[in-house]
Amino acid sequence: MDPHDVSRPVPLSPAPAAATRSGSPQTWPTSSRELAEELQRLLAIDGRDWHALKGHKPRRAAEQLAAALVHLLAEDSPPQRLDGEAQARAIELLEHGLAWLKGDLRDPGCPSHGH
């Protein structure tokens, strides 16, 4: 199966349990940050595809949501607390992605074409 084929959902195996101290998770599951970064790279719209995909709302939402996940899993965003710059960035990206998904945002035009 091609790992880049996103036409069919891939069944996920259960995530390994996070290390705990007094019943509270201390770290994110192993390799979760790396996997989130790979997903974000796959979903990011690069220069070659920008004009074709810039107005594709679900794609733009997915791009933002994947970026939010990367920030949420950052080293300065531990799973046991709800604060910090990484989590604030994740919230901002989630809100932006949600706005794309709801259709509240649209492509503003290409700045290099004077729009």
Buried (B, 14 or more C-beta within 10 A) or exposed (E): EEEEEEEEEEEEEEEEEBEEEEEEBEEBBEEBBEBBBBBBEEBEBEEEEEEEBBEBBEBBBBBBBBBBBBBBBBEEBBBEEEEBEBBEBBBBBBEBBBBBBEEEBEBEEEEEEEE
